[in-house]
Amino acid sequence: MAKINVRPLGRSGIIVSPMGLGCWAIGGPFWQDETPLGWGEVDDAESIRAIHTALDAGVTLFDTANVYGAGHSEQVLARALAGNRSRVVIATKFNSVFNETTRHVTGSDSSSAGIRTACDESLRRLNTDHIDLYQFHDNGFPAGKAEPVRETLETLVMEGKIRAYGWSTDFPRSAEVFAQGPKCTAIQLQLNVLDVSPAVIALCEKYNLAALNRGPLAMGLLTDKYTTETKPSIDDVRGIKSPEWMKYFKDGKPNPEWVRKRNAVREILTSEGRTVAQGALAWLWAFSEKTLPIPGFRTVAQVKENVGAMQFGPLTKKQMSEIDMLLERT
């Protein structure tokens, strides 16, 4: 076992912990029309205690978005990081337009003016004078129309409002457009042991970009919390009214197809005393030197389990090959 201490945030010169925390869940409920986009009710005091637990364990990267909880996630993160801003790297995202009072998403805005407004509002909610990593939050935005977005972000870097930027996208062509910008340093992509994305990772390696991994625990499936009979709450993005893109959960229950995949590799993931979640994080570190998993959390216990993975380090090459065979990826 080889403990991991730090990793570079792409080509930015910023150094971060080998994993961060994803702050989607701590935003609490929010909706688009009648579709829930949050993870259910949260306890802000517990969220703050969890963030402090991560800080004490050496976590320095915190990833959120303006839309999580319709601004609430950014506000909670600001409260938790008060007095610790110089110790941490804050990543947030822009594109959604929403009503903070009703917690409903009302649209999107990728215009230069819209990006600037969103940036200023995030700076206010985060109670900071700069954002370390500012990410375009539109997975399927046409790559051919993305250059003006990139150039607005370059300008925000020059103005000192952000240090670097990236795109949360699963499409290599989109990532390549942003990679041409000097201050682009990261791509955030869906990636976990069950759900690989080699083309985007290859692009990150080619351009020396960090690969922030959303869904590193497959929305909770890569833990022991969920069985095929688990039913998330009605206001949970994984529940019965889940959005169309939700694949790990189906009809308000864990998708049996993905549960079978998890069970197939459980023994390897739990090697050397790891939990399933810790094994899933270990797989990500072994997959590429660019990966930075950002598992979500709502409790101190979840953070303790996830940060415990850093003591184990990555899986071995042999274990990685065995997983590929079990999942028929060879």
SETI-501031 format. One record per residue: residue number from 1; residue in three letters; y, x negated, z of N, C-alpha, C in turn. Coordinates in steps of 0.2 Angstrom, whole numbers. Example, Ala and Ser with C-alpha at 12.3 -4.5 7.8 and 13.67 -1.06 7.14 Angstrom:
BEGIN
  seq  type  nnorth  neast    nup  canorth  caeast   caup  cnorth  ceast    cup
    1   ALA     -28    -66     39      -22     -62     39     -16    -66     39
    2   SER     -11    -64     35       -5     -68     36       0    -64     39
END
This chain:
BEGIN
  seq  type  nnorth  neast    nup  canorth  caeast   caup  cnorth  ceast    cup
    1   MET      -6     -4      0        0       0      0       6     -4      0
    2   ALA      11     -3     -4       17      -7     -5      23     -2     -4
    3   LYS      26     -3      2       32       1      4      38      0     -2
    4   ILE      41      5     -3       47       5     -8      53      6     -4
    5   ASN      58      1     -5       64       1     -1      70      4     -4
    6   VAL      71      2    -11       77       5    -14      75      5    -22
    7   ARG      80      8    -26       79       8    -33      86      9    -36
    8   PRO      87      6    -42       94       7    -45      95     14    -48
    9   LEU     101     16    -47      103      22    -51     105     21    -58
   10   GLY      99     19    -62      101      18    -69     105     11    -70
   11   ARG     109     12    -74      114       6    -76     120      6    -73
   12   SER     121     10    -68      128      11    -64     129      5    -60
   13   GLY     124      2    -57      126      -3    -52     125      0    -45
   14   ILE     124      6    -45      123      10    -38     116      9    -36
   15   ILE     115      7    -30      108       7    -27     107     12    -22
   16   VAL     101     15    -23       99      21    -19      92     20    -16
   17   SER      91     25    -11       84      25     -8      79     27    -14
   18   PRO      73     26    -13       68      27    -19      67     35    -20
   19   MET      69     39    -15       69      46    -16      75     49    -13
   20   GLY      77     55    -16       83      58    -13      81     65    -10
   21   LEU      85     69     -8       84      76     -6      87     80    -11
   22   GLY      83     85    -14       86      91    -18      88     96    -14
   23   CYS      95     98    -15       98     103    -10      99    110    -13
   24   TRP      94    112    -18       94     119    -21      93    124    -15
   25   ALA      87    123    -12       85     128     -7      90    129     -1
   26   ILE      93    124      1       98     125      7     104    129      5
   27   GLY     105    131     -1      110     135     -3     110    142     -1
   28   GLY     103    144      0      102     151      1     102    155     -5
   29   PRO     101    162     -4      101     167    -10     107    167    -14
   30   PHE     105    167    -21      110     169    -26     107    172    -32
   31   TRP     110    176    -36      107     179    -41     111    179    -48
   32   GLN     107    180    -53      110     182    -60     108    189    -61
   33   ASP     112    194    -62      110     201    -62     106    202    -56
   34   GLU     100    205    -58       95     206    -52      90    201    -51
   35   THR      90    195    -55       86     190    -54      87    185    -49
   36   PRO      83    184    -44       85     179    -38      84    172    -41
   37   LEU      89    168    -39       89     161    -41      89    156    -35
   38   GLY      89    158    -29       88     154    -23      81    154    -21
   39   TRP      80    152    -15       74     151    -12      73    155     -5
   40   GLY      77    160     -5       77     165      1      82    162      7
   41   GLU      82    166     12       87     165     17      86    158     21
   42   VAL      91    155     23       91     148     26      95    148     32
   43   ASP      93    143     36       97     142     43     101    136     42
   44   ASP     108    137     41      112     131     40     111    125     45
   45   ALA     110    127     51      110     122     57     104    118     56
   46   GLU      98    121     54       92     118     52      93    113     46
   47   SER      96    116     41       98     112     35     101    105     37
   48   ILE     106    106     41      110     100     43     106     95     47
   49   ARG     102     98     52       97      94     56      93     90     51
   50   ALA      90     93     46       86      90     41      89     85     37
   51   ILE      95     86     35       99      80     32     100     74     36
   52   HIS     102     76     42      102      70     47      96     66     48
   53   THR      90     70     48       84      67     49      83     62     43
   54   ALA      84     64     37       84      60     31      88     54     31
   55   LEU      94     55     33       99      49     34      96     44     39
   56   ASP      93     46     45       90      42     49      84     38     47
   57   ALA      81     41     42       75      38     39      77     33     33
   58   GLY      83     33     31       85      29     26      87     32     19
   59   VAL      86     38     19       88      42     12      95     42     11
   60   THR      97     40      5      105      39      3     107     43     -2
   61   LEU     102     46     -6      104      50    -12     103     58    -10
   62   PHE     108     62    -12      107      69    -11     110     73    -17
   63   ASP     105     77    -20      107      80    -26     108     88    -25
   64   THR     113     90    -27      115      97    -27     118    100    -33
   65   ALA     120    106    -33      124     108    -39     129    113    -37
   66   ASN     134    114    -41      139     119    -38     137    126    -38
   67   VAL     132    128    -42      129     135    -42     124    136    -37
   68   TYR     121    131    -33      116     132    -28     119    136    -22
   69   GLY     117    142    -21      120     147    -16     127    149    -18
   70   ALA     129    148    -24      136     150    -27     141    146    -23
   71   GLY     140    139    -22      144     135    -19     142    133    -12
   72   HIS     137    137     -9      135     136     -2     132    129      0
   73   SER     128    127     -5      124     121     -4     129    115     -3
   74   GLU     134    115     -8      139     109     -7     142    109     -1
   75   GLN     144    115      2      148     116      8     143    113     14
   76   VAL     137    115     14      133     113     19     132    106     19
   77   LEU     131    103     13      130      96     12     136     92     15
   78   ALA     142     95     13      148      91     16     148     91     23
   79   ARG     146     97     27      146      97     34     141     92     37
   80   ALA     135     91     34      130      87     36     132     80     35
   81   LEU     136     78     30      137      71     28     144     69     31
   82   ALA     147     73     35      154      72     38     153     65     42
   83   GLY     157     60     41      157      54     44     152     49     41
   84   ASN     149     51     36      143      47     33     145     46     26
   85   ARG     150     48     23      151      48     16     150     41     13
   86   SER     152     36     16      152      29     13     145     27     13
   87   ARG     140     30     16      133      28     17     129     31     11
   88   VAL     132     36      8      127      40      4     130     41     -4
   89   VAL     125     43     -8      127      44    -15     126     52    -16
   90   ILE     131     55    -18      131      62    -19     131     64    -27
   91   ALA     125     67    -29      125      70    -36     126     77    -36
   92   THR     130     80    -40      130      87    -41     131     89    -48
   93   LYS     131     95    -50      130      97    -57     136    103    -58
   94   PHE     137    104    -64      142     109    -67     139    112    -73
   95   ASN     142    118    -74      141     122    -80     141    130    -78
   96   SER     138    132    -73      138     139    -71     145    141    -68
   97   VAL     146    147    -70      152     150    -67     149    156    -62
   98   PHE     152    157    -57      149     161    -52     155    164    -47
   99   ASN     153    169    -43      157     172    -38     155    170    -31
  100   GLU     159    166    -28      156     163    -21     155    169    -16
  101   THR     159    174    -17      158     180    -12     152    184    -13
  102   THR     151    186    -19      145     190    -21     139    186    -22
  103   ARG     140    180    -23      134     175    -24     131    177    -31
  104   HIS     134    179    -36      131     181    -42     134    176    -48
  105   VAL     130    174    -52      131     169    -58     134    174    -63
  106   THR     140    172    -66      143     177    -70     144    174    -77
  107   GLY     142    167    -78      142     164    -85     142    157    -84
  108   SER     144    154    -90      144     146    -90     150    144    -94
  109   ASP     152    138    -93      158     135    -96     157    127    -97
  110   SER     156    125   -103      155     118   -104     162    115   -108
  111   SER     167    119   -108      173     117   -111     176    111   -107
  112   SER     181    107   -110      184     102   -106     187    105   -100
  113   ALA     191    110   -101      195     113    -95     190    116    -90
  114   GLY     184    119    -92      180     122    -88     176    116    -83
  115   ILE     175    111    -87      172     105    -83     177    102    -78
  116   ARG     183    102    -80      188      99    -75     189    104    -69
  117   THR     189    110    -70      190     115    -65     184    115    -60
  118   ALA     178    114    -63      172     114    -59     171    108    -55
  119   CYS     174    102    -58      174      96    -54     178     96    -48
  120   ASP     184     99    -49      189     100    -44     187    104    -38
  121   GLU     183    109    -40      180     114    -35     175    111    -31
  122   SER     171    107    -35      165     103    -31     168     98    -26
  123   LEU     173     95    -28      176      90    -24     179     93    -18
  124   ARG     182     99    -19      184     103    -13     179    105     -8
  125   ARG     173    108    -11      168     110     -7     164    104     -4
  126   LEU     164     99     -7      160      93     -4     165     89      0
  127   ASN     171     91      1      176      87      5     176     80      4
  128   THR     176     78     -3      176      71     -5     181     70    -10
  129   ASP     183     63    -11      188      62    -17     184     59    -23
  130   HIS     178     59    -23      174      57    -29     167     59    -29
  131   ILE     164     60    -34      157      62    -35     153     56    -38
  132   ASP     148     54    -35      145      48    -38     141     49    -44
  133   LEU     137     55    -45      134      56    -51     135     64    -53
  134   TYR     138     65    -58      140      72    -60     136     74    -66
  135   GLN     132     79    -66      127      81    -71     128     87    -74
  136   PHE     127     87    -81      128      93    -85     121     97    -83
  137   HIS     123    104    -81      117     108    -79     116    113    -84
  138   ASP     114    111    -90      112     116    -95     106    113    -99
  139   ASN     100    114    -97       94     111   -100      94    112   -108
  140   GLY      95    118   -110       94     119   -118     101    119   -122
  141   PHE     106    116   -119      112     116   -123     111    112   -129
  142   PRO     114    114   -135      112     110   -141     115    103   -141
  143   ALA     110     99   -143      112      91   -143     118     90   -147
  144   GLY     118     93   -153      123      92   -158     130     94   -156
  145   LYS     130     98   -150      137     100   -148     139     96   -141
  146   ALA     135     92   -139      136      89   -133     141     83   -132
  147   GLU     143     80   -138      147      74   -137     154     76   -134
  148   PRO     157     82   -135      163      83   -131     162     84   -124
  149   VAL     157     86   -122      155      86   -115     155     79   -112
  150   ARG     151     75   -116      150      68   -114     157     65   -113
  151   GLU     161     66   -118      168      62   -118     172     65   -112
  152   THR     172     71   -111      176      74   -105     173     70    -98
  153   LEU     167     69    -98      164      65    -92     166     58    -92
  154   GLU     167     55    -98      169      48    -98     177     48    -95
  155   THR     180     53    -97      187      53    -95     188     54    -87
  156   LEU     183     58    -85      183      59    -77     181     53    -74
  157   VAL     177     49    -77      176      42    -74     182     38    -74
  158   MET     186     38    -79      192      34    -80     197     36    -74
  159   GLU     197     42    -73      202      45    -68     199     44    -61
  160   GLY     193     42    -60      191      41    -53     188     47    -50
  161   LYS     187     52    -53      185      58    -50     177     58    -49
  162   ILE     174     54    -54      167      53    -54     165     46    -55
  163   ARG     159     43    -53      158      36    -54     153     36    -60
  164   ALA     149     41    -61      144      40    -67     142     48    -68
  165   TYR     138     48    -74      136      55    -76     129     55    -79
  166   GLY     127     61    -80      120      62    -83     119     69    -85
  167   TRP     113     71    -87      112      77    -90     105     80    -87
  168   SER     105     86    -84       98      89    -82      95     92    -88
  169   THR      91     89    -92       88      91    -98      81     88    -99
  170   ASP      77     92   -102       70      90   -103      69     88   -111
  171   PHE      74     88   -114       74      86   -121      76     79   -123
  172   PRO      72     75   -126       74      68   -127      80     68   -132
  173   ARG      81     72   -137       87      72   -141      93     72   -137
  174   SER      93     77   -133       99      78   -129     100     72   -124
  175   ALA      95     70   -121       96      64   -117      99     58   -121
  176   GLU      97     57   -127       99      52   -131     106     52   -133
  177   VAL     109     58   -134      116      59   -135     120     57   -129
  178   PHE     118     59   -123      122      56   -117     121     49   -116
  179   ALA     115     46   -118      114      39   -117     119     34   -121
  180   GLN     122     37   -126      127      33   -130     134     32   -126
  181   GLY     135     36   -120      141      35   -116     140     30   -111
  182   PRO     145     25   -111      144      19   -107     143     21    -99
  183   LYS     145     27    -97      145      28    -90     139     33    -88
  184   CYS     135     35    -94      129      39    -92     124     35    -89
  185   THR     121     37    -84      117      33    -80     110     36    -78
  186   ALA     110     43    -79      104      47    -77     102     53    -81
  187   ILE      96     54    -81       93      60    -84      89     64    -79
  188   GLN      91     70    -77       87      74    -73      82     78    -77
  189   LEU      75     77    -75       70      80    -79      65     83    -74
  190   GLN      61     88    -77       55      91    -74      50     86    -74
  191   LEU      47     84    -69       42      79    -69      38     79    -62
  192   ASN      31     80    -63       27      79    -57      20     77    -60
  193   VAL      15     76    -55        9      74    -57       5     79    -61
  194   LEU       7     85    -61        3      90    -65       7     92    -71
  195   ASP      13     89    -72       17      92    -77      21     85    -80
  196   VAL      18     82    -85       21      76    -87      26     76    -92
  197   SER      31     72    -93       36      72    -98      37     65   -101
  198   PRO      32     62   -104       33      55   -106      38     53   -111
  199   ALA      40     58   -115       45      56   -120      52     55   -117
  200   VAL      54     59   -112       60      58   -109      60     52   -104
  201   ILE      55     51   -101       54      44    -97      55     38   -101
  202   ALA      51     38   -107       52      33   -112      59     32   -114
  203   LEU      63     37   -115       70      36   -117      74     33   -111
  204   CYS      72     35   -105       76      33    -99      74     25    -98
  205   GLU      68     23   -100       66      16    -99      70     12   -105
  206   LYS      71     15   -111       74      12   -116      81     10   -115
  207   TYR      85     15   -112       92      15   -111      94     13   -103
  208   ASN      89     11    -99       90       9    -92      94     15    -89
  209   LEU      91     21    -89       94      27    -86      89     29    -80
  210   ALA      92     31    -74       88      33    -69      85     40    -71
  211   ALA      78     41    -69       75      48    -71      74     52    -64
  212   LEU      79     56    -63       79      60    -57      74     66    -58
  213   ASN      69     66    -53       64      71    -55      64     78    -51
  214   ARG      67     83    -54       67      89    -51      60     92    -52
  215   GLY      58     97    -47       51      99    -47      46     94    -45
  216   PRO      47     89    -41       42      84    -40      36     86    -36
  217   LEU      37     92    -33       31      95    -29      30    102    -32
  218   ALA      31    103    -39       30     109    -42      32    115    -39
  219   MET      38    115    -36       41     121    -33      37    123    -27
  220   GLY      33    118    -24       29     119    -17      22    119    -18
  221   LEU      20    120    -25       12     120    -26       9    113    -24
  222   LEU      13    108    -24       10     101    -22      11    100    -15
  223   THR      10    105    -11        9     105     -3       3    109     -1
  224   ASP       2    109      5       -3     113      8      -1    120     10
  225   LYS       5    122      8        8     128     10       6    134      6
  226   TYR       4    133      0        3     138     -5      -4    139     -7
  227   THR      -7    145     -7      -13     146    -10     -12    152    -15
  228   THR     -17    154    -19      -17     159    -24     -15    165    -21
  229   GLU     -15    166    -15      -13     173    -12      -6    173     -8
  230   THR      -3    167     -8        4     167     -5       9    171     -9
  231   LYS      13    175     -6       18     179     -9      25    177     -6
  232   PRO      29    173    -11       36     172     -9      40    178     -8
  233   SER      46    178     -4       50     184     -3      53    186     -9
  234   ILE      56    192     -9       59     196    -15      65    192    -17
  235   ASP      68    188    -13       75     185    -14      73    177    -16
  236   ASP      67    176    -17       65     169    -19      64    168    -26
  237   VAL      66    163    -29       66     162    -36      58    162    -39
  238   ARG      54    161    -34       46     161    -36      43    167    -35
  239   GLY      47    172    -33       44     179    -31      43    183    -37
  240   ILE      42    190    -35       40     195    -40      45    196    -46
  241   LYS      51    194    -45       56     195    -50      59    188    -52
  242   SER      54    183    -52       56     177    -54      58    176    -62
  243   PRO      63    172    -63       65     171    -70      60    169    -75
  244   GLU      61    170    -81       56     169    -87      53    161    -87
  245   TRP      58    157    -85       56     150    -85      51    148    -80
  246   MET      50    152    -75       46     150    -69      38    150    -71
  247   LYS      35    144    -71       28     143    -73      24    142    -68
  248   TYR      26    139    -62       21     137    -57      19    143    -53
  249   PHE      23    149    -53       22     155    -50      22    160    -55
  250   LYS      17    165    -54       16     171    -59      15    177    -55
  251   ASP      19    182    -57       19     189    -54      19    188    -46
  252   GLY      24    184    -44       25     183    -37      20    179    -33
  253   LYS      15    176    -36       10     172    -33       9    165    -37
  254   PRO       7    160    -33        6     154    -36       1    155    -43
  255   ASN       3    151    -48       -1     152    -54      -8    149    -53
  256   PRO     -13    152    -54      -20     150    -53     -21    143    -57
  257   GLU     -18    143    -63      -19     138    -68     -17    131    -65
  258   TRP     -11    131    -62       -8     126    -59     -11    124    -52
  259   VAL     -14    129    -48      -17     128    -42     -24    124    -44
  260   ARG     -27    126    -49      -33     122    -51     -32    115    -52
  261   LYS     -26    114    -56      -25     107    -57     -23    103    -51
  262   ARG     -20    106    -46      -18     103    -40     -25    101    -36
  263   ASN     -29    106    -36      -35     105    -32     -40     99    -35
  264   ALA     -39     99    -42      -43      94    -45     -41     86    -43
  265   VAL     -35     85    -41      -33      79    -40     -31     78    -32
  266   ARG     -33     83    -28      -31      83    -21     -34     77    -18
  267   GLU     -40     75    -19      -43      69    -16     -40     63    -17
  268   ILE     -37     62    -23      -34      55    -24     -27     56    -21
  269   LEU     -23     61    -21      -17      62    -19     -17     61    -11
  270   THR     -22     63     -8      -22      62      0     -26     56      2
  271   SER     -27     51     -3      -30      44     -1     -25     41      4
  272   GLU     -29     36      8      -25      32     13     -21     36     18
  273   GLY     -23     42     19      -19      46     25     -13     50     22
  274   ARG     -12     50     16       -6      54     13      -8     61     14
  275   THR      -2     65     14       -3      72     13      -3     73      5
  276   VAL      -4     79      3       -4      81     -4       3     79     -7
  277   ALA       8     81     -3       15      80     -5      17     73     -6
  278   GLN      15     69     -1       16      62     -1      12     59     -7
  279   GLY       7     61     -8        3      58    -14       6     60    -21
  280   ALA       9     66    -21       13      68    -27      19     63    -28
  281   LEU      22     62    -23       28      57    -23      26     50    -25
  282   ALA      20     48    -22       17      41    -24      16     41    -31
  283   TRP      13     46    -34       12      47    -41      18     45    -45
  284   LEU      24     49    -43       30      48    -47      32     41    -47
  285   TRP      32     37    -41       34      30    -41      30     26    -45
  286   ALA      24     27    -46       19      23    -50      20     25    -58
  287   PHE      23     31    -59       23      33    -66      28     29    -70
  288   SER      34     27    -67       39      23    -70      44     20    -65
  289   GLU      46     14    -66       51      11    -62      58     15    -62
  290   LYS      59     19    -66       65      23    -66      65     29    -62
  291   THR      59     32    -60       59      38    -57      62     38    -50
  292   LEU      66     44    -48       69      45    -42      67     52    -40
  293   PRO      62     54    -37       60      61    -35      65     63    -30
  294   ILE      67     70    -31       72      73    -26      69     80    -24
  295   PRO      63     79    -19       60      85    -17      65     90    -13
  296   GLY      64     96    -14       68     101    -10      66    101     -3
  297   PHE      70    105      1       68     106      8      72    112     11
  298   ARG      69    114     17       73     119     21      72    118     28
  299   THR      68    113     30       67     112     37      66    104     39
  300   VAL      67    102     45       66      96     47      59     93     46
  301   ALA      54     97     47       47      96     46      46     94     39
  302   GLN      49     97     34       48      96     27      51     89     25
  303   VAL      57     87     28       60      81     27      56     75     30
  304   LYS      53     76     36       49      71     39      43     69     35
  305   GLU      40     75     32       34      74     28      36     70     22
  306   ASN      41     72     18       43      69     12      45     62     13
  307   VAL      49     60     18       52      53     18      46     49     21
  308   GLY      41     52     24       35      48     26      31     45     20
  309   ALA      32     47     14       29      45      8      32     38      7
  310   MET      38     36      9       41      29      7      37     24     11
  311   GLN      33     25     16       29      20     20      23     19     16
  312   PHE      21     23     12       14      22      8      16     18      2
  313   GLY      21     20     -2       23      17     -8      19     21    -14
  314   PRO      19     18    -20       16      21    -26       8     21    -26
  315   LEU       5     25    -30       -2      25    -31      -4     18    -35
  316   THR     -10     17    -35      -12      11    -39     -13     13    -46
  317   LYS     -14      8    -51      -15       9    -58     -22     13    -59
  318   LYS     -27     11    -54      -33      14    -55     -33     21    -53
  319   GLN     -29     23    -48      -28      30    -46     -25     34    -51
  320   MET     -20     31    -54      -16      34    -60     -21     36    -65
  321   SER     -25     31    -67      -30      32    -73     -35     38    -71
  322   GLU     -37     38    -65      -42      43    -62     -39     50    -63
  323   ILE     -32     50    -61      -29      57    -61     -28     59    -69
  324   ASP     -27     55    -73      -26      56    -80     -33     59    -83
  325   MET     -39     56    -81      -45      58    -83     -47     65    -80
  326   LEU     -45     66    -74      -47      73    -71     -43     78    -74
  327   LEU     -37     77    -76      -32      82    -79     -33     82    -87
  328   GLU     -38     78    -89      -39      77    -96     -33     75   -100
  329   ARG     -30     70    -98      -24      67   -101     -25     61   -105
  330   THR     -31     59   -105      -33      52   -108     -35     53   -115
END
